[in-house]
């Protein structure tokens, strides 16, 4: 599954276009590295989402999001 579609389907980001923009700007990292919106997501990948006031770390488990950590700044 694509990274942008994963974020939308799991209700982490409301719209797929918004997810694509955030990925392109570097606010969303896959396994600690910048990536592209079309990057394939596999089991055990770690997705880090940097919002303005918090950071979420999510583990991919069977195309579902499993929250690992939330850091509020």
MOPAC internal coordinates of N, CA, C and O (Angstrom, degrees):
PM7 1SCF
backbone

  N    0.0000 0     0.00 0     0.00 0    0    0    0
  C    1.4410 1     0.00 0     0.00 0    1    0    0
  C    1.5248 1   108.37 1     0.00 0    2    1    0
  O    1.2310 1   120.80 1   -35.83 1    3    2    1
  N    1.3077 1   116.07 1   144.17 1    3    2    1
  C    1.4689 1   121.45 1   178.29 1    5    3    2
  C    1.5293 1   110.44 1   -70.17 1    6    5    3
  O    1.2310 1   120.71 1   -29.46 1    7    6    5
  N    1.3102 1   116.25 1   150.54 1    7    6    5
  C    1.4596 1   121.65 1  -179.53 1    9    7    6
  C    1.5278 1   111.61 1   -61.87 1   10    9    7
  O    1.2310 1   119.58 1   133.76 1   11   10    9
  N    1.3315 1   118.40 1   -46.24 1   11   10    9
  C    1.4638 1   120.10 1  -178.76 1   13   11   10
  C    1.5282 1   111.73 1   -64.32 1   14   13   11
  O    1.2310 1   120.06 1   141.91 1   15   14   13
  N    1.3048 1   117.49 1   -38.09 1   15   14   13
  C    1.4683 1   121.45 1   178.49 1   17   15   14
  C    1.5275 1   110.44 1   -69.32 1   18   17   15
  O    1.2310 1   120.09 1   142.66 1   19   18   17
  N    1.3311 1   117.43 1   -37.34 1   19   18   17
  C    1.4625 1   122.25 1   177.40 1   21   19   18
  C    1.5289 1   110.62 1   -60.15 1   22   21   19
  O    1.2310 1   120.50 1   134.59 1   23   22   21
  N    1.3296 1   116.66 1   -45.41 1   23   22   21
  C    1.4617 1   120.73 1  -179.02 1   25   23   22
  C    1.5260 1   111.62 1   -63.98 1   26   25   23
  O    1.2310 1   120.03 1   141.12 1   27   26   25
  N    1.3254 1   117.54 1   -38.88 1   27   26   25
  C    1.4579 1   121.25 1   178.74 1   29   27   26
  C    1.5249 1   111.25 1   -71.53 1   30   29   27
  O    1.2310 1   119.74 1   133.41 1   31   30   29
  N    1.3208 1   118.11 1   -46.59 1   31   30   29
  C    1.4678 1   121.56 1  -177.34 1   33   31   30
  C    1.5199 1   112.85 1   -63.81 1   34   33   31
  O    1.2310 1   120.03 1   151.15 1   35   34   33
  N    1.3273 1   117.54 1   -28.85 1   35   34   33
  C    1.4586 1   121.41 1   179.45 1   37   35   34
  C    1.5279 1   112.41 1   -94.50 1   38   37   35
  O    1.2310 1   120.46 1  -169.57 1   39   38   37
  N    1.3282 1   116.73 1    10.43 1   39   38   37
  C    1.4694 1   123.62 1   175.60 1   41   39   38
  C    1.5265 1   113.25 1    58.42 1   42   41   39
  O    1.2310 1   120.78 1  -145.37 1   43   42   41
  N    1.3211 1   116.11 1    34.63 1   43   42   41
  C    1.4528 1   120.90 1   176.39 1   45   43   42
  C    1.5283 1   109.15 1   -87.28 1   46   45   43
  O    1.2310 1   120.95 1   138.81 1   47   46   45
  N    1.3185 1   115.79 1   -41.19 1   47   46   45
  C    1.4639 1   122.27 1   174.11 1   49   47   46
  C    1.5185 1   106.98 1  -126.07 1   50   49   47
  O    1.2310 1   120.88 1   -42.98 1   51   50   49
  N    1.3241 1   115.92 1   137.02 1   51   50   49
  C    1.4604 1   121.41 1  -169.10 1   53   51   50
  C    1.5252 1   114.40 1   -65.70 1   54   53   51
  O    1.2310 1   120.18 1   138.58 1   55   54   53
  N    1.3264 1   117.25 1   -41.42 1   55   54   53
  C    1.4641 1   120.66 1  -176.61 1   57   55   54
  C    1.5205 1   110.45 1  -125.05 1   58   57   55
  O    1.2310 1   121.61 1   -32.78 1   59   58   57
  N    1.3195 1   114.52 1   147.22 1   59   58   57
  C    1.4566 1   120.15 1  -178.35 1   61   59   58
  C    1.5271 1   111.65 1   -65.66 1   62   61   59
  O    1.2310 1   119.94 1   144.58 1   63   62   61
  N    1.3237 1   117.72 1   -35.42 1   63   62   61
  C    1.4667 1   121.49 1   178.76 1   65   63   62
  C    1.5277 1   109.98 1   -64.84 1   66   65   63
  O    1.2310 1   120.51 1   141.43 1   67   66   65
  N    1.3238 1   116.63 1   -38.57 1   67   66   65
  C    1.4682 1   120.18 1   177.80 1   69   67   66
  C    1.5330 1   109.92 1   -65.92 1   70   69   67
  O    1.2310 1   120.44 1   141.49 1   71   70   69
  N    1.3218 1   116.77 1   -38.51 1   71   70   69
  C    1.4650 1   120.65 1   177.70 1   73   71   70
  C    1.5241 1   110.21 1   -64.14 1   74   73   71
  O    1.2310 1   120.33 1   137.47 1   75   74   73
  N    1.3286 1   116.97 1   -42.53 1   75   74   73
  C    1.4656 1   120.61 1   179.03 1   77   75   74
  C    1.5135 1   111.36 1   -61.27 1   78   77   75
  O    1.2310 1   120.14 1   136.89 1   79   78   77
  N    1.3312 1   117.34 1   -43.11 1   79   78   77
  C    1.4690 1   121.11 1   178.88 1   81   79   78
  C    1.5246 1   111.24 1   -63.10 1   82   81   79
  O    1.2310 1   120.43 1   135.78 1   83   82   81
  N    1.3332 1   116.77 1   -44.22 1   83   82   81
  C    1.4639 1   120.87 1  -179.23 1   85   83   82
  C    1.5312 1   111.13 1   -63.68 1   86   85   83
  O    1.2310 1   120.49 1   141.58 1   87   86   85
  N    1.3254 1   116.66 1   -38.42 1   87   86   85
  C    1.4725 1   120.53 1   179.16 1   89   87   86
  C    1.5255 1   109.79 1   -67.11 1   90   89   87
  O    1.2310 1   120.33 1   135.44 1   91   90   89
  N    1.3229 1   116.98 1   -44.56 1   91   90   89
  C    1.4669 1   121.27 1  -179.32 1   93   91   90
  C    1.5278 1   111.60 1   -63.16 1   94   93   91
  O    1.2310 1   120.12 1   145.60 1   95   94   93
  N    1.3416 1   117.37 1   -34.40 1   95   94   93
  C    1.4654 1   121.65 1  -179.88 1   97   95   94
  C    1.5264 1   112.66 1   -80.75 1   98   97   95
  O    1.2310 1   119.71 1   172.42 1   99   98   97
  N    1.3287 1   118.17 1    -7.58 1   99   98   97
  C    1.4605 1   121.40 1   176.37 1  101   99   98
  C    1.5129 1   114.66 1    89.43 1  102  101   99
  O    1.2310 1   119.67 1  -165.89 1  103  102  101
  N    1.3329 1   118.23 1    14.11 1  103  102  101
  C    1.4663 1   121.25 1   178.75 1  105  103  102
  C    1.5222 1   111.90 1   -80.15 1  106  105  103
  O    1.2310 1   120.31 1   164.51 1  107  106  105
  N    1.3235 1   117.01 1   -15.49 1  107  106  105
  C    1.4589 1   121.82 1  -179.01 1  109  107  106
  C    1.5264 1   108.22 1  -122.20 1  110  109  107
  O    1.2310 1   121.28 1   -54.33 1  111  110  109
  N    1.3257 1   115.15 1   125.67 1  111  110  109
  C    1.4610 1   121.64 1  -177.84 1  113  111  110
  C    1.5197 1   110.11 1  -116.64 1  114  113  111
  O    1.2310 1   120.84 1   -35.49 1  115  114  113
  N    1.3221 1   116.01 1   144.51 1  115  114  113
  C    1.4644 1   121.81 1   175.45 1  117  115  114
  C    1.5174 1   107.15 1  -112.09 1  118  117  115
  O    1.2310 1   120.48 1   -61.64 1  119  118  117
  N    1.3095 1   116.68 1   118.36 1  119  118  117
  C    1.4676 1   123.14 1  -178.53 1  121  119  118
  C    1.5288 1   111.74 1    53.81 1  122  121  119
  O    1.2310 1   120.65 1  -143.28 1  123  122  121
  N    1.3279 1   116.36 1    36.72 1  123  122  121
  C    1.4577 1   121.98 1   175.96 1  125  123  122
  C    1.5155 1   115.45 1    83.31 1  126  125  123
  O    1.2310 1   119.76 1  -176.65 1  127  126  125
  N    1.3268 1   118.06 1     3.35 1  127  126  125
  C    1.4620 1   121.85 1  -177.80 1  129  127  126
  C    1.5212 1   111.11 1  -123.27 1  130  129  127
  O    1.2310 1   121.06 1   -29.88 1  131  130  129
  N    1.3406 1   115.57 1   150.12 1  131  130  129
  C    1.4637 1   119.41 1   173.62 1  133  131  130
  C    1.5229 1   108.27 1   -65.01 1  134  133  131
  O    1.2310 1   120.81 1   -28.38 1  135  134  133
  N    1.3177 1   116.05 1   151.62 1  135  134  133
  C    1.4541 1   120.48 1  -175.81 1  137  135  134
  C    1.5202 1   110.37 1  -146.84 1  138  137  135
  O    1.2310 1   120.32 1     5.84 1  139  138  137
  N    1.3029 1   116.99 1  -174.16 1  139  138  137
  C    1.4627 1   122.93 1   178.96 1  141  139  138
  C    1.5253 1   109.34 1  -110.08 1  142  141  139
  O    1.2310 1   119.81 1   -22.87 1  143  142  141
  N    1.3382 1   117.97 1   157.13 1  143  142  141
  C    1.4707 1   120.49 1   179.46 1  145  143  142
  C    1.5232 1   113.38 1   -59.16 1  146  145  143
  O    1.2310 1   119.57 1   150.34 1  147  146  145
  N    1.3145 1   118.42 1   -29.66 1  147  146  145
  C    1.4547 1   121.67 1  -177.98 1  149  147  146
  C    1.5193 1   114.30 1   -90.10 1  150  149  147
  O    1.2310 1   120.11 1  -171.04 1  151  150  149
  N    1.3226 1   117.39 1     8.96 1  151  150  149
  C    1.4677 1   120.48 1  -179.51 1  153  151  150
  C    1.5248 1   110.02 1   -63.28 1  154  153  151
  O    1.2310 1   120.91 1   -42.55 1  155  154  153
  N    1.3208 1   115.86 1   137.45 1  155  154  153
  C    1.4636 1   120.75 1   179.89 1  157  155  154
  C    1.5258 1   110.39 1   -75.54 1  158  157  155
  O    1.2310 1   121.45 1   -44.15 1  159  158  157
  N    1.3256 1   114.84 1   135.85 1  159  158  157
  C    1.4599 1   122.33 1   178.56 1  161  159  158
  C    1.5190 1   108.21 1  -100.41 1  162  161  159
  O    1.2310 1   120.68 1   -46.56 1  163  162  161
  N    1.3316 1   116.31 1   133.44 1  163  162  161
  C    1.4562 1   122.06 1   179.09 1  165  163  162
  C    1.5170 1   109.14 1  -122.96 1  166  165  163
  O    1.2310 1   120.75 1   -14.36 1  167  166  165
  N    1.3252 1   116.17 1   165.64 1  167  166  165
  C    1.4611 1   120.34 1   175.95 1  169  167  166
  C    1.5254 1   110.13 1   -57.83 1  170  169  167
  O    1.2310 1   121.07 1   -35.69 1  171  170  169
  N    1.3166 1   115.56 1   144.31 1  171  170  169
  C    1.4653 1   124.99 1   178.23 1  173  171  170
  C    1.5172 1   114.23 1    72.73 1  174  173  171
  O    1.2310 1   119.08 1  -172.45 1  175  174  173
  N    1.3326 1   119.36 1     7.55 1  175  174  173
  C    1.4656 1   120.72 1   171.49 1  177  175  174
  C    1.5304 1   108.54 1   -71.62 1  178  177  175
  O    1.2310 1   120.79 1   -33.32 1  179  178  177
  N    1.3229 1   116.09 1   146.68 1  179  178  177
  C    1.4627 1   121.79 1   177.33 1  181  179  178
  C    1.5257 1   107.40 1  -108.97 1  182  181  179
  O    1.2310 1   120.81 1   -56.46 1  183  182  181
  N    1.3246 1   116.06 1   123.54 1  183  182  181
  C    1.4525 1   122.83 1   179.20 1  185  183  182
  C    1.5301 1   107.44 1  -108.81 1  186  185  183
  O    1.2310 1   120.65 1   -53.58 1  187  186  185
  N    1.3267 1   116.37 1   126.42 1  187  186  185
  C    1.4696 1   121.70 1   177.71 1  189  187  186
  C    1.5142 1   108.01 1  -112.34 1  190  189  187
  O    1.2310 1   121.06 1   -54.25 1  191  190  189
  N    1.3341 1   115.59 1   125.75 1  191  190  189
  C    1.4617 1   121.64 1  -178.78 1  193  191  190
  C    1.5141 1   108.03 1  -116.74 1  194  193  191
  O    1.2310 1   120.61 1   -60.59 1  195  194  193
  N    1.3367 1   116.43 1   119.41 1  195  194  193
  C    1.4590 1   122.31 1  -178.52 1  197  195  194
  C    1.5237 1   109.25 1  -101.91 1  198  197  195
  O    1.2310 1   120.83 1   -80.38 1  199  198  197
  N    1.3299 1   116.02 1    99.62 1  199  198  197
  C    1.4575 1   121.75 1   172.43 1  201  199  198
  C    1.5265 1   107.37 1   -84.09 1  202  201  199
  O    1.2310 1   120.14 1    -6.66 1  203  202  201
  N    1.3176 1   117.34 1   173.34 1  203  202  201
  C    1.4596 1   119.77 1  -177.73 1  205  203  202
  C    1.5289 1   112.39 1   -66.63 1  206  205  203
  O    1.2310 1   119.72 1   148.32 1  207  206  205
  N    1.3248 1   118.15 1   -31.68 1  207  206  205
  C    1.4599 1   120.51 1  -175.33 1  209  207  206
  C    1.5253 1   113.90 1  -116.86 1  210  209  207
  O    1.2310 1   119.69 1   179.43 1  211  210  209
  N    1.3376 1   118.20 1    -0.57 1  211  210  209
  C    1.4590 1   120.21 1   179.89 1  213  211  210
  C    1.5251 1   110.61 1  -159.44 1  214  213  211
  O    1.2310 1   121.67 1   -16.02 1  215  214  213
  N    1.3074 1   114.41 1   163.98 1  215  214  213
  C    1.4624 1   121.59 1   177.50 1  217  215  214
  C    1.5187 1   108.25 1  -126.89 1  218  217  215
  O    1.2310 1   120.62 1   -49.28 1  219  218  217
  N    1.3253 1   116.42 1   130.72 1  219  218  217
  C    1.4590 1   121.90 1   177.45 1  221  219  218
  C    1.5183 1   109.49 1  -110.62 1  222  221  219
  O    1.2310 1   120.69 1   -40.88 1  223  222  221
  N    1.3206 1   116.29 1   139.12 1  223  222  221
  C    1.4623 1   121.31 1   171.16 1  225  223  222
  C    1.5182 1   106.52 1  -118.10 1  226  225  223
  O    1.2310 1   121.64 1   -51.21 1  227  226  225
  N    1.3360 1   114.46 1   128.79 1  227  226  225
  C    1.4533 1   121.19 1  -175.07 1  229  227  226
  C    1.5204 1   108.62 1  -127.92 1  230  229  227
  O    1.2310 1   120.83 1   -41.01 1  231  230  229
  N    1.3229 1   116.01 1   138.99 1  231  230  229
  C    1.4614 1   121.80 1   174.30 1  233  231  230
  C    1.5227 1   107.84 1  -105.28 1  234  233  231
  O    1.2310 1   120.37 1   -43.25 1  235  234  233
  N    1.3179 1   116.89 1   136.75 1  235  234  233
  C    1.4592 1   122.26 1   179.50 1  237  235  234
  C    1.5214 1   108.85 1   -86.71 1  238  237  235
  O    1.2310 1   120.89 1   -56.44 1  239  238  237
  N    1.3391 1   115.90 1   123.56 1  239  238  237
  C    1.4577 1   121.97 1   177.67 1  241  239  238
  C    1.5227 1   107.98 1  -133.16 1  242  241  239
  O    1.2310 1   120.33 1   -71.40 1  243  242  241
  N    1.3154 1   116.98 1   108.60 1  243  242  241
  C    1.4728 1   122.63 1   179.24 1  245  243  242
  C    1.5249 1   112.23 1    52.30 1  246  245  243
  O    1.2310 1   120.34 1  -129.73 1  247  246  245
  N    1.3208 1   116.95 1    50.27 1  247  246  245
  C    1.4700 1   124.11 1   179.97 1  249  247  246
  C    1.5245 1   113.71 1    60.97 1  250  249  247
  O    1.2310 1   120.14 1  -159.66 1  251  250  249
  N    1.3127 1   117.34 1    20.34 1  251  250  249
  C    1.4681 1   122.74 1   174.81 1  253  251  250
  C    1.5170 1   108.49 1  -120.62 1  254  253  251
  O    1.2310 1   120.90 1   -24.82 1  255  254  253
  N    1.3260 1   115.88 1   155.18 1  255  254  253
  C    1.4602 1   121.37 1  -179.76 1  257  255  254
  C    1.5239 1   110.26 1   -92.87 1  258  257  255
  O    1.2310 1   120.53 1   -50.52 1  259  258  257
  N    1.3126 1   116.60 1   129.48 1  259  258  257
  C    1.4589 1   122.80 1   175.12 1  261  259  258
  C    1.5295 1   106.94 1  -118.30 1  262  261  259
  O    1.2310 1   120.44 1   -68.12 1  263  262  261
  N    1.3413 1   116.77 1   111.88 1  263  262  261
  C    1.4576 1   120.65 1  -175.51 1  265  263  262
  C    1.5202 1   110.39 1   -69.03 1  266  265  263
  O    1.2310 1   121.41 1   -48.81 1  267  266  265
  N    1.3166 1   114.92 1   131.19 1  267  266  265
  C    1.4628 1   121.08 1   179.00 1  269  267  266
  C    1.5273 1   109.71 1  -100.71 1  270  269  267
  O    1.2310 1   120.89 1   130.31 1  271  270  269
  N    1.3339 1   115.90 1   -49.69 1  271  270  269
  C    1.4555 1   120.05 1  -171.54 1  273  271  270
  C    1.5207 1   110.32 1  -154.30 1  274  273  271
  O    1.2310 1   120.95 1   -35.32 1  275  274  273
  N    1.3253 1   115.78 1   144.68 1  275  274  273
  C    1.4649 1   121.90 1   172.94 1  277  275  274
  C    1.5192 1   107.59 1  -130.97 1  278  277  275
  O    1.2310 1   120.64 1   -56.95 1  279  278  277
  N    1.3117 1   116.39 1   123.05 1  279  278  277
  C    1.4596 1   121.95 1  -179.63 1  281  279  278
  C    1.5141 1   107.86 1  -113.87 1  282  281  279
  O    1.2310 1   120.36 1   -60.37 1  283  282  281
  N    1.3282 1   116.92 1   119.63 1  283  282  281
  C    1.4526 1   121.98 1   178.60 1  285  283  282
  C    1.5219 1   107.88 1   -96.15 1  286  285  283
  O    1.2310 1   120.83 1   -51.66 1  287  286  285
  N    1.3273 1   116.01 1   128.34 1  287  286  285
  C    1.4694 1   121.52 1  -175.99 1  289  287  286
  C    1.4938 1   111.36 1   -89.20 1  290  289  287
  O    1.2310 1   120.10 1   180.00 1  291  290  289

